[in-house]
C-alpha cells in the first residue's frame, strides 16, 4: 500500500527521491524481467514504500498488459509510493540510462560499423541474438504451453506468420479463439487482495491523468503529422508495437522485425539484429532497440520520438487500469482472451527466431558459438556476460 504515518494520513514519497532511486536501478537494469526482483528488493524490502502483497498484485497487472514488464513494474511501484507523479518519476528514472547509452552506441555504430574488427564482432553478436531469441522461445514455451490448445495456437501462430500473415492479426485472432477454447484458468481462482487504489484520492487523479496523457500523445502525433511526416510514421509505428506487445519486452521484437524490416524496409535484417545486440548490452528492456531504429532512420530526433512512442501506450494503459484491474482480471472473458494473446507470443518468438537464423551465413564456427551461447543462457549465465564474451570471441574468430 502507499506509505502511511501513525495517524493514517497519506504520506507520499517525494518524486525526486523516487526518480533517483529508480535512476540507480536503471543503471544496472540488466536482465529485462529479472529486474523485477531487484525492484522488489528496493521498494519492498529496503525502502518499504510498497507492501509485498500490493507489489505482487502489481506485477500481476504488469504481466497482463502490453509493454516491458520491468518498466511497468517500476511505474507501478512509483505510483504506489508517490502517486501519479511518482509513477512518472520512476518510469523516467528507470528508462533514462538505457536510452542515453543506446543513443551513444547507435552513434558509434553508425560511425564505425565499417571497421573490420567491428564487423567481426557484430557477425558473432548476430549469431548470439539467434541464441537469445531461441532461449526466450524455450523459456516462454515451458511456462505457457500447458495443453493441446496452447500448442495448437502457438504453432498455428508461427505458421501463420511464416506464411506472411501480419502479427497484429495473429494477436487478435488468438485472443478471439481463446474466448472459446479455454475454460477456467488458475488465475480465476486466485485469492486477490489488489486494492486498486479505489476509494483513494489517487483513483481520481488517475482518472484525470490517463485521458490527459492520451490527449497529449495525440497532440504530439498530430504535430508530427503536420510538420514531419516520416517522424509521425515512426512514432505511430512504435506506439502500435507497444500497444500489441503482450508477453513483455521480447514480444516487441517480432512485431518490430515485421514492421521495420519486412514491411517498410527501413533497416535490413542484419542491421536490425545489430540493434537487438546493442539493446542487450544496455541496461533496461530489449524494446530499447526502438531507440536504435529511430536513430538509424531519423537521427537523434528519431531516437527520441521512437523511444517515447514505444513506452507511452503501455504506461498509459497501466495508469488507466490500476483502479479497475482487480475486477477486470476476475472476468472470465478477460482471462480467456488474455491467455490466447499470451500463447500467441510463443509463435511470435518462433517466427522471429527463424527469420533471424535465416539472415545468417552459417558455418562451423557460428554454429558452435550459437550452441555455446544457448547452453550458457540455459544455465542462467547472466546475459551481459554472454554478450560481452561472445563479442570478444567474435573479434578473434570471425
Helices and strands as residue ranges (DSSP letters): H 15-27, G 32-34, H 35-40, I 41-46, H 52-64, H 69-112, H 116-144, H 148-162, H 167-181, G 186-189, H 201-227, H 229-244, H 251-256, I 257-263, H 269-281, G 286-288, H 289-321, H 325-328, H 332-358, H 364-378, H 383-397
